[in-house]
Amino acid sequence: MVLKETFNGLESMFLSALLFPLVETFVLALLVSLCICMLNIFTERWHGKFSFDLDVNGVQKVHKTLVSRTGGVAMVAGVLAVPSCGSLFGYPPAQQVETNTLILLLLLAAMPAFLAGIIEDLTKQVSVRIRLCAILTSAVLAAFLVEAHLPRLDIWALDGILHWLPVSLGITAFAVAGVSNAINIVDGFHGVAGGTVVVILAGTGFLAWQDGDLLVTQLALAGMGATIGFLLLNYPTGRLFMGDGGAYFIGFWAAEVAVLTIVRNPGINAWQILAIYAYPVIEVLFSIYRRKFLRSALVGAPDRLHLHSLFYRRVACNRIRISRYIWVRNAGVACFVTAWLSAATIAAVLVGDTVPSAVTLVLAQMVVYVAVYMRLVRGHWGRCRHPAVILGLRPQPRSRAI
């Protein structure tokens, strides 16, 4: 009996020693991000002429007031606080050095993407091509600084050639750029991009924690804390925007957490990670397809035809009738997106531990995405129940004349 109580006591002490740095990482990043966000808002009178989003009539804009687009600065500060202040709170020495070094190197790698975005937020003069090149540069830097390049994709035809470094670098850079741009694309309504990042980092961090990888778990928690600190002032009324700088930075961070999870944990298959990140990835791929092949428009041209934009116009504006608080409609979009992501993430964590099941989850999300998208475009499911019509693969047949 005494031995059992002693063992239980040691076990609880061990778990506390493991969990304390994780909780501390999350809380520290959150508090610093929140404080910088508040400082940002309080000093708008001095920096507003540079940081305000003046284009309230843009094709993707739904807000009518001037709001600063520099929330990304707070998110970077929140993550930076972990290696800067973490040593004051009793991390185990070896873990402290390894974690701090990795976070600082990842922050260094993220700077090209973040700077390209924040300069665009302040000047509105950075082209899409330059921003894309900056994100690719960040991905390549991360690959060399922390060895964050994909060793496998759990695809038989590709895994054999991923041992060749140029191929691995190219695929990794493409994936990181895709996720970073995806977060920027879904950043159209209060809380959507932030909620997306929090959910996917929570899912990925939990998988890493299950596999015993506390280092990647801390990276995920640092990103979650910094994002939630921003969300406390962004959602639901939109007092502050993350801007391109924040979207590219936190998108890059989420992408690198995913890459490092695959690199460091052979027991986690790449498709399980993709099942967690599926919504933003499908959004950016479908947007490219829709603009390039369906509308013959520029791939980088803004429009109001994203899934979250259609949900706002077709559902939120029609169902939420509160004329006094217009922001409620804007904020309602995040509830739709985070509910989708949360369900997909829980499913990926619970049943996505094998490649076939994870592939099934990814394909299911693709089918649901296209079906819901076409439903929102048409405004109805249509009289024809053929799957190809519902999924938009062929036009709906016209009804015969009576």
Beta strands, then each sheet from edge to edge (+ up, - down):
end
